[in-house]
Every structure is written in structure tokens, then in C-alpha cells.
Amino acid sequence: MPEPVRGTQRYLPGLDGLRALAVAAVVAYHVGLGWAQGGLLGVGIFFTLSGYLITDLLLGQHETTGRLQLADFWLRRARRLLPALFVMLAVVVAWVTLLDRSLLPGIRGAVAASAFYVSNWWLIAQHSAYFAQFGPPSPLGHLWSLAVEEQFYLIWPWLLWIGLRWQHGTRQRLAAASLGLAVASAALMALLYRPGYDPTRVYDGTDTRAFAVLIGAALAFVWPSRHLRGEVSRGARWILDGAGAAGLAVVAVLVWQTSQYSPFLYRGGMVLLSLGTALMVAAAASPASRFGRVLGWEPLRWLGVRSYGIYLWHFPIIVLTTPADGRDGPVRGTLQVAATVGCAALSWKYVEEPIRRGAISRWRAQLRRNGWHLDAVGRQARIVVAASAPVVVLASCGMAGAVQPTSATPAANTQPSPARASSGTPRPAGRPARGPVRTSCRAVVHIGDSTSDGLISPGYLPDPRERISAQYAAVGVTTFIPEISGARSIVETYAGQPNAYTVAQQLIQQGYRGCWVLALGTNDTADVAVGSQVNLATRITRMMSLIGGEPVMWVNVTSLLASGPYSQANMLAWNSALLQACARYPTMKVYDWAAAAKDSWFIPDGIHYTSAAYAARAYLIARALAAAFPDQEQPASGGSGGHPSGCLVR
């Protein structure tokens, strides 16, 4: 991703343009543009491009000097990458310390992992599902890809050194060896990928993403930039341009038509992306290519040169400035992109470029010549120090825990950050109490996924009267057992947490008798959509076979998404399956939350809710329970009795 050190390389403006396209796709994805549902594939473009450029650089160095100057290579990489990264980390921690302390516990480990370029393995070890973070995730979650690249920078030069010293280490054989390793990496991705399960291990792993970098490296062996001529035949030029255009078409279709949940991506799709990128790199690297000249258009070059800064800054800016209610989305997104480009431009001018050109060495020499007095430091250095000092102090305080985070805040990897609801009556405005206000259910187990997290969280509902425990109590429930966990489904497990079926089974084994509220289905529909072999009806039947002898109220599901595993079409399929099952079980009811939910209650992910919505959801679910199993009718067992007519409760 960063611009390479150009010691033995000629400048390749077309590759800067390719960087611009890649980072634009990533930013478009994170801003939420519908046409870029596969925009995260821009990261794969960077991987292949980096593999080509770094290998091309090292081969040129070996060709010129007869050896690989690894220490010098790593020092230059550190100078190029670390200063801008550290500035961004300091600013993010300072921001969180001042404005959103609830995020501090979640980013302490992320900061350390980012500084040592092991973010990808840290996320995997933490079971932090990058794609399951429907609310604002960690502002540093995007740094996993930089960790993959840096690990390549550390390991690949050694492997290349061994290959070049090998007696038969010709470039053709080294290219073949690189492709062999790439095949092994792609095979590992396909082997580890399990449809319906969180793909983070496969998506973030260095071993499973190495093929993208290795394909770029293989290209560098057979297509070294310093040997490419500007004068070629007309036919050769057409072949170059055609290859570049074909590669661009492949990448564009993948970005437009796929998403991170598409099984095809993990079973060859990302390899296709890397091959398409390699075609674009080959064309853009040639001085004879018109394709490269188009990509070398000055605005694209300008963005490409600053693509490292754009990538560094875009995600924290988006995460930290997106309100939970998602208002003014297009305007906000435009401002976020503008702020990202502005921060990247400042980073390039005042941090990256000066340090890359030896500013630190000059400042150090100047200090030594003048007895280490601050007055001897240049004006630019004094400005940087003065501006950085308060940021560094704040960041240090935040990381040390000097400013304590607020208590009982939601976990970043299972739920969105709260948008505060106003205090006062728990009843949603304009919704008077309907139907029975007391339920015959004295004991209630509420099994839910992340769409229920906010019902019990002080971070979302500071007023205890608004939480679902109080709402259940208000309709007559005396024993409330919450079994709520992010990403929960009936069949699949996540991050070591039991699935809904296992939770219910354990409670029954412990002697529980009473009513059940099942706010499930959001993840079940997505799991089926991405390839699970357990269909919707079977999932519902499995739960009802276990607990169907007791009063059960399901809460149906809804979303604002038009496509993808969590689309509204998939939610409607689940709701239909619930109604079909309801006709078979006399103790089953379905609360029609989908009819009650307002579009304004959703946060930008289109699945989770604002604090005001959680207050309404708690109130309405409790009243629905009273309507489903009213006090005047005794349940069939466990303190509840007969079944009111009709399945759907509204």
C-alpha cells in the first residue's frame, strides 16, 4: 500500500492510479455505498500490488549490487510506515479519551497489536468478527491488512535471499515456487472456509491471504519493471491494453457483485481478483501501455501517492463520526471522505514525506551541532512537537487508564455503541398500553442475539425503568433469565458461546419451567443465505421440539438491507417460516416486531437499533407477552396455560 522506496525502480505513475482505485473501493465500502458491497476487495488489490513492487525492488537491488541489503530495506520500510501510523494511533486514542471513553477498553489491545503489526492475529485470537460488528467497530479494526503486508515485508526478503542463493534459483523457477506457495495458500483458504460460519480466520489470516501477495511477487520475477521498453509493436501495445482492461473488468465485477459473505470469494474468487490485479499491474508497469497512461492521470496519481494515509485515516474517521441514528447519511459520508483526504494530505506533507526524505536525521544532526537545544530545531520540527505534545499526553493518559471508562458499556464486537434515549416514561410516545397488561408468565427466559443486547445494557438504557427486566416485571413476571449473546443463532456457535438450542437444553436440565421469549432469526437467516445446510423450518422445529411444551413467544425479525445475507427478503422468509410453524404448536405465538419497527429506529447498519428504539422494543415485547399469554388464562404447564386464538401478536 505505501509508496515504495524508489532507489532501483523507475517511477510507475500508472501504479499510483491503481492504488487510488483500490483505496477508493475500500472507502466506498466503509461509507456504505450500495454499489461497493465488495469494496473490501480493494485490500486484495493492495496485497498483489505490494507483492509485485517489493519483489521488483529487491530484485533490482540484487541485480545492481549483487546482494540484498535487508537491513537498509527494513529501515526504509519502518521510516515509511511507522511515523504516520503512530500519529494516527495517538490521535485516535486522544479522541476516544476525550469524547468516547467507552471505547478505551476495546482499543488498548488493538493499539499494541497495531504498533507491532500483528492486528490480524490479535483479532483472530480475540474472536473479533470483523463482519459481525454491525455497530461501530474498533476504529483500528482496519489495520489487520497492514499487519499482513508488514509480515510479508519481514518474511519475504529472507525467502527471496534463500532463493537467489540457491544454485538453480533462476527467475523462472522462483516464479514457479511463488505460484506453488500461492496455490497452497489459496487451498488453505478454501479448506478452512465454512459456509455459515464467521469468516474472520480465513479473511484475516496471513497464511490464507498470502496467495495475493505471492501472485504479485511471481509477476515481478517474469515482468521486471526496469526491463520493460517504451517502444513495442502495435500488436503488443493492444495486448497490453487489452490485458489491463480485462483485469479491470474482472475486479470491477467482483467489487460490484460480491460481498464478504460470498462463498465464491473463498473458493477461488479472491484468486481471480489477484489474477485480475496482476493483469492490471503488468499493463500499468509497461511504459508502452496506454492503460498505464490512463491510470497515471494526475488526480489519480495524487490520491494514489497518499493512499497509505487515506487508508490509515478513513476508518477511524468513519467509526468515530458516525452517529448511532445514522442521520444525514449522504452528507455525513461526503464530509467523512473529505476529512479523510484532508488528514491524508496533511500526513503526507508534514509526516510521511519529510521523514522519508531524512528529516529525522537532519533534526538529530542539527541538535548535535547546537548542543541539543530546542532553539536549534527547525521551525517545522517545533510546530510538529508543539502540536503533538497534547495529543501524546492525552493518548498516554487514555492508554494508561488515567481517565476511567464509563461502566457497563456495550462490547464493541457484539453490538453498536448507544445513542442515548431521553429519560422519562418507558412507554414509547404515541403508544398507549394495548390489550392485557398482565401476563400469566411468572418466569421468563429471553434468548436473543445482538438485536437484544441493548434491552439489558445500561450503556443503551441508562434508566433502569426502560430495560426489559423492568418491563417484564411491569406485566407480572417475577423471574427473568436473560440469555443474550451477539451473533447467536439456533444451530451455529460463535466465539465459544453456546448456540440457542444448547442454552435452552441446559436450562431445562437445570429444572427450568416457565415461558420462553425467543428473539432469534437474524443470524439464522444469514447463516442459511451463505450456505448452511440446516434450513429455516428445521431450525424452528428443533427449538420447538425442545421447549414446545411451554408457552413460547418468538419475536420476528426485520432489516433495512436490500441485499446480502441480512437482507429484508431473507428476514421475511424467516418470518414466514415462523407463522407456518406456529400453526403446528398450540403453545407458540409470534410477536410481529417487523410491523412495529420504524425505519428511524435503525442505526446505519440496517439491523441494530438506537437507544430510543431499544426502549420501545423492551416495552413492546413485554406488552406482547402479556397479550400472548394474558393473566386470565393459565398456561398449559410451568405456570402458563391455554393458547389464545391466532398466532400473530401485534
N, C-alpha and C positions, 0 to 999 in steps of 0.2 A: 504493500500500500504506500509507504513513504517513497519519495523520490530517491532513486539510487544515487550513490556516490559515483560521479562520472569520470573517474580517473582514466580508465582504459576504454570507456564506451563513448561512442558518438551520441549526440543528443537525438532522441527519438520523439518528436513532438506528437506523433500520432498516438503513442502510448499514454501520453498525458491526457489526450482526449478520451482514450478508453477508460482511464481512471475516473474521469469526470462522469462518464455514463454509468460506471459501476456504483460510485458513491451516490449518484442521483437516484438510482434504483433503490438503494438501501434507505435513503432518507424518505423517499416516496412511500415505501412500505411502512416505516415507523410513523409517518404523519397520518397514514390511514387512507391513502388514495386507492380507490377501488380497482384501478387498472393495474396496480402494482402488488397484487396479492402474493406474487412470487418475488418481490423485490429483494428479499434477503439473499437471493441467489447472486446479487452483486458481490457478496463476500466471496463466493466461489470464483468470480472473475478476478478479484484481487489475488487469491491464492495462486491461480495459474500464472497470472502476470508476474507475481513476485518470484515464482519458481524460475521463470524464464530470465528475468532481469538479474537476479542474484547469481544464477549459474553462468550466464553470459558474462557478467562482471568478473567472476572468479576465473573463468576460462581465459578471458582476455589478459588478466593479470599473469596467469601461468604462461601464456604464450609470449608475453613481453619480457618477463623476468625469469622464467624457468622455474618459478616456485609460487606457492600460495602464501601470502603474507596474512596469516589468520589473525594475529594479534591486532594488526592495523585494521583489518576488516571489521572485527568486533568493536574496536574502539570507535570507528566511524559510525557503525550502526547505533552504538549507545549514544553518541553525540546527536545523531539524527532523531532518535526516537524518544529518549528519556526526558529531556527538558520539557517538551510540550506535554507529555503525559503527566509529569509531576505537577506542572502548573494547573492542568485540568483537574487532577485529583485534589489539589489544595483548594481550588475554587469550589468544587462540589462539596467537600467536607465543610468548608466555611459556610456555604449557602445552607446546607442541611442543619448545621449547628445554630444558625441564626433564625431560620424560617420554618424548618420542619424537622424538629428533633426526633420525631417518631421513627425516622429512617436511620438514625445513627446506629442502633444495634445491628441493623442489617448490612451496613456498608463497611463496618470496621474490618471484618474479614475480607470483604471484597477489595478494599484499598490495598491491603497487604498482598493479596493474590495478584492484583493488577500490577503492583510495583515489581513483583518478581516474575511476571509473565507466566503465571500458572492459573489464570482465571478459569480456563475451560475445565481443568481437572478439579478445581475448587467447586465450581458449580455442579459438576457431576457428583462429587463426594457429598455435597450438601443436599442432593436430590432436588436441586432448584430447577424446576421445569421452565425453561425459557419461554415455551409457547403456552404454558398453562397460567402464566401470570397475566390474568385478564385485567387487573387494575394496574396502576403504576408500578412497574417492577423496580429493581435496583437501578439507580441512574448509571451504574457501572456495568450493567449486565452485558453490554455490547463488547466489552473488552476481551471476551473469550477468543474472538478471531485474531486479535493482535497477539494473544498468547500462542496460538497455533503458529503464526508466522514467526514469532521470535524463537520458538522451539526449533523451527526449521532453520533459522539463521545460526543457531548454536550447533545443531547436529549435522546438517548437510555439508558444510565445509570439510568436516572430518571425513565423511564418507567420500566426498569428491577427492580429497587428498589421497585416501587409500586407493581409490580407483585409478587416479592418474599415475600413482607409483607402481601399480600392478603392471607386470611385464607386458600383458596384452591389453592394456587399458586404452584401446582406441576409442575414438568418439562414438563410432557406430555401436561398439559393444557397451559403452557406458550408457548410451541412449536406450539400448535394449534392456540393460539392467534396470534403468529407471522405470521403463514401462512395465517390467516384470514386478517391481515393487508396487507400482501403481495398481496393477491388476490384483495383487494380494490385498492392498488396502481397500479397493472397491469391493472385493469379495467379502472382506470382513464387515464392511458396512451392510451389505445385503444379508449376511448371516446373522448379525446382531439385531437388525431391524425386525420389530414385531408389530404388525398392524394392530391398532387399537391400544397400544401402549405408548407411554411418553417417549419421544424420540431423542431426548436430550443427550443421552450417552452416545448415540450414533451421530447426532448432528454436531456435537461439540468436541468429540474425541480427536486428538491429534492423529492417532493411528487410522481412524476411519475417514479422516479428511485429507490424509497425506497424498492420495492419488491426484488431487487437483494441483498440488504444488509439483509433484513429480512429473506430470504431463507437461507442465511448463518447462521443467528442467530438461526433459528429453528433447523438447523442441530446441533448446539452446545448444545442445550438442550438434544437431544437424542443421541449424539455421542461425549461425552466429552473426550478430548484427554487424560486426566490423568487416565481415567478408561479403556483405551484400552490396551490389553495384547499383548505381543510379540509372545506368543505361542498359535496358533489356529490350528484347524484341516486343513487337506489338502484341503478339500472341501471349507471351509470358506476362505482359502487363495485364491483359484481360484475365488471365488465370489468377493472378494475384488479387485483382479487384473482385473477381467472382468468388474466390475463397473467403475474402473478408466479408463480402455481402452475405454469403451463405452462413458464415459463423454468426454474424449479427442477427440474421433472421432466426436461427436456432435459439439464440439467447433471448431474443425478444419474445418468441412464442412461449418459452419456458417461464419467463417473468410474468407474462400476461395470463397464462392458462393453468399454472400450477400453484400450489401453496405448500407450506412446510409440512402439511399432513398428507400430501400425496404419496402413496406407497411407491409410485413410479420413480420418484426422485431418488429413493434409497436403493432402488433395484436397477440402476443404470441411468436414471435421469440426470444425476449430478455428473456422472462421467460424460454424458452427452454435452452438458453445459461446459465442462472443461475442454472437450474437443472443439466445440464451437468457439470458445475463447481462444484456444490455440490457433485456430484459423485466422481470427481477427488479429492476434499478436503477430503472426507470421506476415500478414499483409501490411499491417501498420509499421512493422520494423523495417520494411524494404523502402529505400529512398525512391524506388521506381514506381511505387504504388500510389494511384490516385485515391484509393481508400484511406491510406495513411495521411494524405494531404487534407482530406475532408475532416478526419478526426483531429488534425492539427490546427483546426480553426481557432483563432486567438481566444475567444471566450471559453471554449472547451479546455484549451491549454491552461488558461488562468485558473479555472476550477480544478483541473487535474493536478496542478502543482500544489494546490492547497487541499487536496483530497484527504491527506492524513489528518489535518486539523479539522476538516469538515466531519470526518468520521468520529474523531475524538469528542467533538463538542455537540453533535446533533442529538445524541440520545439523552444525555443529562438535561439538555435544554428542553427537549420534548417532555421528558418524565417530570421534571420539576416545575414546568409551567403549564401543565395540562390540568385544568380543574376537574374535579370528580363529576360535575354535572355535564361536562362537555359542551358548554355553551360557546357560541361563536366559533364553531369548528373551523370553517374555511379561513376566516380572518385570523384566528389563532395560529393555524397551520402556516399561513403565509408569514406571519411575524416570527414564528419559530424558525422557519427556513432562513429568513433574513438575519436573525440573530446568530444562527449557526454560521452563515457565511461571514458575517462581521467578526465573530470571535476567531474563526479560522484565519481570516486576513490579518488580524492583529497578532495572532500567534505566529504566523509566518514572518511578519515584518519585525517583530520585537523579540521573538524567542528562537524560532527554528533557524531562520536564515542567518542571523548574527552568530549564533553558536556554531552552526555548520561551517561558517567561514572563519572560525577561530577566535571569536570574541572573548571566550573564557581565557584562552592562553594570553591574549593581549592584555586583558584586565589584570591577570595574575602577574605578568611581566611588568606592567606599569606600577603595580603595587610594590613589587620588589625593588624597582628602581627608586621609588619615592618613600621608602621606609614604612610601607604598609599603612599609610594614612588614607582615610576615606576621601580626603580632598583630591587625592591623586586619581581617583577613579573617574572615568569619563562621565559626561552628563547623562548619556543613555543608561549607563550602569546604575547611576544614582537614582534615576527615575524608576528603573525596574525594581531596585531594592526597596525604595520607599513605598512603591505601590504594592509590593509583595508582602511586606512585613505584616500588616494587619491580617491579610489573608492567611499567612502561615501561622500566626498566633491563634487565630480562630480555629483553623484546621487542627492544630495541635491540641487545643482545648477539647474540641469535639472528639478526637480520636482517643484522648486520654480519659474521656468521660467526665471532665470537669463540669460540663453542662449536662445534667442528667436528663435522659429522655423521659417523655411522659409515660405513665404506666399503662399497662393493658392495651397497647396499640396493636392493630392487626398485623399479622405476619405478612411480609411483602410477597412471599411466594405463593400464598394461598388466597389472597383477597385484595381488593383495591383499597387505597387509602380513603379515609372517610371524608365526606362532605357534610359538615355539621348540620344537623336538623335543629330547628328552633325548639326551645324548651316550651313546656306548657302541656296542654291536654294531649294524651297519647292518641286520641281519636283523629284520624285524618280529616282535614277540613272538608265540609260538604258531604261527609259520610256518616249519617246517624246510625246508631245501633239498629241492626235488622234482625228480625226473627228471634229465636230463643237466645237469651243472654246467659244461660247456664247450661253446662254440659253434664251428662251423666258420667263422663270420663273423670275419674278421680286421679288416675295415674296415666301419664303420657310419656312415651318415648318419641323424641323428634330426631329422626335420622335425616341428615342433609349433607349437601355438598357446599361449595364456596358461595352459592347463592343464599345460603342460610347463615353464613359467618356473621354478617352484620346484625343479625337478630339478637345475638347474645353478647356482642362486643361493646364495652364502654367506649372504645375508640370511635365507633359509629354512633352509638346511642348513649351519650353521657348521662342522660336522665334515666335512672333505673325503671321508672314507670313506663317507659317506652319499649323496654326489652320484652322479648316474647315470654320470658318467665313470668313477668308481671301480668302480661296479657292473658296467659293461660290461667293464672291464679284468679284473674277477674271474672272468668267464666266458670270457676268452680274446681279447677284442677288443684290438687294438693301435693302431688308428687310429679316433678318434672325432671326427666332424664335427657339432657342434650347429647346427642351423638353426631357431631358435626365435624367434618373434615374436608379440606379443599381437595378437589379433583376426585371425590368419591363417586363410585358407581356400584352397581349391584354385583358385577362379575369381576372387573379388573381391580387390581390393587395399585396403590401409588405411594411411593416414598416410605414403604414399610408399614403403612396404615392398613388395617383390615378393610375389606370391602363391606358393603351394606349387608349382604347376606350373612357374613361371618359375625358382624356386630349383633344382628338380631338373634342369631343362633346362640351366641354367648350369653345374651341377656335371658333367653328362655332357659338355658342350662342353669343360670343363677336363680331361677324361680320367678322371673318377672311375669305378671299377669296384668293386663290393662290395655289401654288404647295405644295405637301407633299413628304417628304422622310421618309420612314419607315424602320429603321434599327432594326427590331424586329425578333423574332422567336427562338432565342437561348433558352430563358426561356419557351416559349410556348411549344417547343418540349419536354423539360424536364418535364413540368407540365403534359403533356399528358402521357409521359412514366411512371410516378409514379401514375397514376390513375385518372387524371381529366376526367370528362365525356364530356367535350367540345372538340371535335376533331379538327384536324388541319384545315380542309376545312371550318368548321363553324367559326373558329376564323378569317380566312381571309375574308370570306363573311361578317361577322359582321362589320369589318372595312371598307370594300369597299362599303357596303350599306350606310354607313355614309358619306364617303368622295369620293366615286367613280365618282361623277360628276366633280371633279377637277383632274388635272394631278397628278398621284401618281407613285412614283418610290420606289419599295421595294428593299432593299439590302438583298440578300440571305445570308445564314449562313454556317459556316464550323467549324470543330474542329479537333483535332488530337487524340481524345479519341476513343479507340476501344470498350469500353463497358460503361455501366451506362446510366443515363438519358441524359447526354450531349454527347453521342457517335456520331460519324460521320454518322452512319446508320440513327439515328434519325434526324440529320441535313439534310441528303439527302431526307428523307421523307417530311420534311417541304419545301425544295426547289422544289420538285416535285409538291406539293400542290399549291405552288405559280404559277408555269407555267400552271397548269390546270385552276386556277382561272383567269389568265391573258387573256386566250382566250375568257373569257366572258365579260371583261371590256375593252372598247376601249380606256380608258384614263389611263390604267395601264401598267407599264413597270417593269422589274426585272433586276437589275444590278447584274451581275454574279461575285460577290466578291469571291465566293468559287473557281473560276478558277484563280483569280488573286493572292490570298493569298499564300505566300510561307511558308513552314514549319519553316524556320528560323525566321519568324516574331512572332511566338508564344512564350509566356513565359511558364514555366513548367506546368501550369495548363491545357494547351492544348486548351484553349478557348480565353483568352485575349492576348493582343499584347504588343510588345516592343514599345518604343517611335519612333524608326525608322519606325516601321510598322504603327503606327498611323499617321505619316507624309504622308506615302504612301496612307493610307486609305482615308485621307482627300482629297488629290489631286485626287485620282481616283474616289471617289464618286462625287465630283464636276464635273469632266470631263464626267462622266457617265450621270449626269443630263443634261449637255449640249448636249450629244449625244441623249438622250431620248427625250428631248423637245428642239430642236435647235431653234435659234433665228428667222430663216426664216419662221418658221411655228407658227402661232398664236394659243394659247391654246383655247380649247373649251369654257372656262369660267375662270374668275378670272385672266385674263392676259395670259392665255395659250390656245392653240388651238388644231388642229387635231392631230391624233395619227400616228406616223411613223409606217411603216410596221414592223411586228415582235415584239415579246415580250422581248426577252433576249438582254440585252445591255452588250457588252464586250469592 
